[in-house]
Amino acid sequence: MKKLLVLITVFFSIEANAQNYLISFAGTGASGSVSSVRVENLTAGTSATLTGVDILNLTFSTSISSIENKQTSELKIYPNPMTDNSLIQIYPPSAGNATITIIDMNGKQLAQIQSYLDNYLQEFLISGIKTGAYLISVKGKTWQYAGKLLSKGISNGTISIKKVSYNILADHKKLSKTDHKGTQTTVDMAFTSGDRLKFTGISGNYSTVVTDIPTSDKLITFNFIACTDADNNNYPVVEIGTQIWMAENLKTTKYLNGNSISNVTDDESWGALTSGAYCWYNNDKVTYNPSYGPLYNYYAVYDSRKIAPVGWHVPTNAEWTTLVNYLGGVSIAGGKLKECGSSHWPDPNTNATNETGFTAVPGGYRWYYGMFEAIGVTGFWWTSSSSGLSQATYRKIIGISVIQGYSDKYYGYSVRCVRD
């Protein structure tokens, strides 16, 4: 009993963020299902890919480890916090008798059962627990797991622990997603309190980005919205404040009516244009298409709906201002829009959080003589707002700032669209 009391003292001295978080997913809007989810830990630089029915288990690194240094993924408690009941999933390292105990924060044993556990995933249902914090201990002959359970229940009845399944197929160590398509599994991901995660949910042609700093078990719901250009490119979308933006640069080579946009590679011809055109940075589509998209002159974007997907448009200068103001102003908004890390931005890319999920990349620009500059350093995006006969407004991200500028309409910049 003394050993358990020591364990309780340590567990409940740790804040709630020491409890693993279980994240599940759902779809709404154009699709009610989720086929896959890519999870990126923007703080730690790690990632994982799940099916839409999988559960993401965010595992905390703490000074506590269970006997034999087994990982916390061997004991899962879901939902947590619980209201009426909660499910304990146990994957014992070996078959044999085990004791499952529920203990309150004062060290009082509230319920206990003994059960024979086989060496595969098994589940127990807990019910009858009133509001409070509890320790769940599962102890075998040579091993022990422990987890923290928070309850919001109002029950004053008898606490119950019942075995509900012998779930061989749910063995997350041996399941192959290829062999068992559609089977729910639990995917572990290391997590530290305060880490920001980027979730990209996919359902058919739809893709939606959500960012979050989890503080408990939760359901991430993706609002799927159509965003398909004339080339049938499908874009991820992200909600930022009251606006919904593309989460990638525009890539179309056609106007919405199906007419081709001129691909102009000649330097002198580019500077003399007064009609719509696009090009790839350094005229190299293979290298720059996946990450940056093409550069367009203003004549290709001035009619904001002519180049954008149906239901979308090239943003006005005022709409860019709305975005920047929502993010705290010109001097800091860029850091919240920029992709993290140094895959595209210069190392160390300080203060880039991408907390919006906008994932801005530095696509550079093309100017009068057709020269290309600033790839990997600065990102430029057209607005649809003209400024006189020869100039138009653009926004650029440099450092963590979003700066408004004016340039001649023959310059080549990237484009993001915003939903109507």
N, C-alpha and C positions, 0 to 999 in steps of 0.2 A: 504493500500500500504506500509505503514511504517513497518508493521509486516512482509510482504513478503521481503522487503529489508533487514531486520535483518536476516531472514532465509537465503537469498542469500549470505550475507556476511559470515555467519558461514559455509555454504556449500562449498563455493569456497575458503575458507581459509584452508580447509582440502585437502590434497594431493589426487591424483587420487585413491590411495589405499583405500579410504573410500567408494568407489563405489563397490557395490556387483559385483562379477564376476560370469558369467554364463559359465559353462564348458560343452561341448557336446563331443560325442565320435564317432569314426569311425574305421573301420578295413581295413587292406590291407595285402598283402602277400598271405598266404594260405587261408584266409577268408576275405571277404569284409564286414561281418556283425559282430556285437558285441551282445552277448546274455545277459551278465551281467558285472558289474564293481564293484569291491570292492575298496573303497576309504579309505585310512588311513592317518590321519593327524599325521605325525611322530613327529611333534613338540609338539602338544597338547595331543597326545595319544587317540584321538577319531577316530571313523570309521563310515562308512555308506555303504550300499549296494544298487545299482541301477540296473535297467534293462539297456540294451545297448541303448535304445532310450530315456531314461530319460535325463534331464538336471540337472546338479549339480549347485545349487545356493550357492555360498560362501558368507555368510552374515557377515559383519563386525560389531563389537561392538564399537560404538562411543558414545560420550556424547549426540548426537542428537537422539531424538525419536519423532515420529509423535504424533499428538494429540491422546489422549486416550492410549498412549503408545503402539500403534499397531506395529507389527513387519514389517520389511522391506520386508518380503516375500509377503506382500499383494500388493506390487507394484513392478513389474519387467519390465525392459526395455532391449530389446534384438533385434538385436545385439547392443553392446555398447563397443567401439565406433561404430557409424553408418557411412555409406557412402551415399547411396541413400535414404534409409528409415529405420525406426526402429519400432518395435512393443511394445506398452505399454500394459501390462497385469495388470488388476485391479481386486482385490477381495474386494469389499466394505463390511463393517461390517453390513450394513443395506441398504435396498432399498430406493431410493429417488433421487432427482435432485442433480447433482454434476457439478462442474466447473473444466475443465482441462485447464491449462495455461502453456505456454512456455515463459520463461523469460531469457534474456541474462545476462551475468555476470555484466553488468552495471545497472541491475535492470529494464531494459526496457521490457515491455510486448510485445511479438512478435506475439502471436496468442492465441486465447481463444475460447473455445466452451462450451456450456452447454448441458448436456445430462442426461436423466433419466437412472440410473443404478439399475439393479436388484441385489439381494443378491447372486450372483454367479460370476464366473470368466468371465470377458468381455475384449475385445481387441480393441485397437485403433491403426491405422497406422499413423505415422508421416512421412512427406516428405517435401522436399524443404528447408532444413536447410543447411546453409553453414558452413564451418569449424569454430569450436569454442566450448566453453563449455556453457551449458545451465542448467537451473533448470526446472524440470517438476513438477508442483504442481497439485494435485487432491484433491479438497475440497468438502466435503459434508456438511450437516447441523451440524453434531456433530463430525466430524472427518476430518482429513487431512493427506495425504501422500505426500512425496516429494522425488524425486530422481534426481541424476545428470546424464546428458547425454553429452557425448563427440561426436562431429561430425567431420568427415574428408571430408564432402561433398563439392562440388564446386558450388552447385546450388545458383543462385541469384533470383530464382523464388519465387512464393507465398508459404508460409508455410501452410501446410494442416494437419488437425487432423480429421481423419475419423474413425467412428466405423466400424469394419470389421467382428465382430462375437459376438454371445451370446453363449459362449462356456460352456454350463452346464456340459458336460462330462469331461471337463478339470479341474473340481473342485479338486484341489490337497489335500483339507482337507478331502474329502469324498471318493476319488478314492481308490479302493482296487486293488493292482497289481494282486492279485489272480483272482479277478472277471473280470478285464479288461486287460487281458494279451495283451501286445503289444501297449497299450495306453501310449503316452508320458506324463509324469508328471514332476514336478519340485521338487527336493529334496533339502531341506535346510541343510547347514552344517556351523557351526560357524567357523570363520576364522579370523586370525590376520595377518597383513602384515608381510611377511617374513616366514610364516609357510611353511614347506616342506610337500608335499603330495605324497603319493605312490598310483598309480592307477594300479590295476590288472584287465586287460580285459580278458574276457573268451568268446570263440566262439567254441562250441563243445568240441573237445579234445585239442584245442589250448588255451594257456594262455600266456600272455605277460605282463611284468611289465614296467611301465614308472614312473619316479619321476619328480616332477616339483615344482617350487615356483611360483604360478600364480601371474601375475601383471596386468592382464586384462582378458576380455572374451577370450576364446580360444577353439580350437578343439584339443582334444587329439586323436592321431591316433596310434592304436596298430598294429605293424607289426607281424602278426601271423606266427609262424614257428613250424613245426612238431618237437616234442621231446618226443618220446615214446620208452620205454625200452622193453626188452624181456618179462617182466612180464605185459606189457600193462599199466604201470604207465605213466601218462602224466605229464610233468614238465612245470612250468612257465619258461619263458626265459626273459633275460634282456640284452640290448645292453649297453656296457660300453666302451667308446672310439671306437676303431676299432674292438672290439671283441664282440661276443654274448655268454653269459654264461647261464648255468642253474641257476635259482633263488632258487633252493632247492638242498639238498644233494641227491645223487643217492640212489635208494632204491632197485634196481634189485637183485633178487636171482638167475638169470640165465644169461648165456652168450648170446650173440646175436644170436648164432646158435641154441639156445634152450636148450643146456645142462645146468644142474643145477650146481651152485657153491656150494661147500661143506659147510654145516653149522656145524662148529666145536665148541662145547661147552666145551669139556674137556681141562683143563688147560695145562697139560703136552703135550697133542697132539698138541695144538695150537703152542707151542714153537718149536716143532720139524718139522713143516710143511715146505715143499719145493714146494708145489703146491697151487693153488688158493683156498681161503677160505674166509668166512665171518662169522660174529656173530653179535648179538645185544648186546648193552651195558648191562652188568650184565646178559647176556643171557635172557633178558626180552623184547620180541618183543612188547607186548601190551603197555608197558609204553613208550618205546623209538622210536618206529617206526614212529609215526606221525610227530614228531618234528625233529629228528636227522638222521634217516636212519641208516643202518647197518655200521659196521666197517669192512673194507676189508684189508687183507694182501697184500703186494706188488705183490705177484705172481698172484693175481687175476686181477691186473690192468696194468702189465708191457706191454702187447700188448694193446696199448691205444684204439684200436677200437673194441677189442674183447668183452668188457663189456659195452661199450657206446651205446646209441641209434644210429640208422642209420643217418649218416650225422654229427655225433659228435665224440669226442674222449677225453680221459683223457689228460689234458694239460701237456705240457712239463714244465720243470723248467723255460725255457726261456719265455714261454707264461705267467706264473705267474709273471715273472719279468716285462713283458710288462704291465700287469694289475697294479702292484704295482707302477711302474714309472708313469703311467698315472694319478694315484691318489695322486701323490706328494711325493712318497718315502716310505721306510720301516717304518719310525717313525710315520706316520700319516695315512697310507692307511687303517689300520685296523678299525679305527673309521668310515670310509666311507663305509666299507663293513658290519659292524656289525648290527644286528637287534637292534632297539631301545628298551628302557625299560628294565625291570627286570624280564620278564616272563621266560627267559632262562639264561641271563647273570647276574652276581652279581650286586645287587643294590649298587650305583646309576647308574652304566654303563655310567659314565661321558664321554662326547665327542663322544658318538656313535650317528651318524647321519643317517646311512643307506642311504645316498644320492644317492648311486648307484642302490639301489633296490636289491642288492646281498643277503641281509638278512642272513648273516653268523650267525650260532648258535654254541655254544660250546659243541661239541659231545664227547669230551674226547678221550681216546685211550685205546688199549689193548696191553700189552707188553709180554715179554718172558715167564713168568710163568703163563700167562693167566690172570693176574690181570688187573682190570679195574680202571682207574684213570681219574681225571680232568673233569668229566662231569659237565656242568654248570659253568666251569671256563675258559677252553681253548678249542679252536677248532683246529683240525689237519686235513690236506688234503694232500693226496698223489699227487706227480707229476708222470709222466710216465718216468722220467729220472733216470736211474740207476747210481750208483756211486761205481763201482767195483762189485765184485762177491757177496758180502754179504749185501751191503747197497744201499739205494736209497734216493732220495731227497724228502723232504716234506716241506710244509709251515704251520705255525701255527699263529693264531691270539691270542695275549695276550695283554690286555690293548687296546691301539689303534695302536699297532705295528703289522706288518706282518713279521715274522722272518723265514728265510730259515734255514733248518737243514738237517741232515743226520741220518738215523737210520737203524737198521737191518730190513731185508725184512719181518720178521715174525710179526712185529708190526701191529696193526690194527688201521687204520685211516679212516676218512670220504673221500668221493670222490665228486668232482664237475666236470662236463664235459663242454667243450667249443666247439663251432660249427666249423666244418671243414672250 
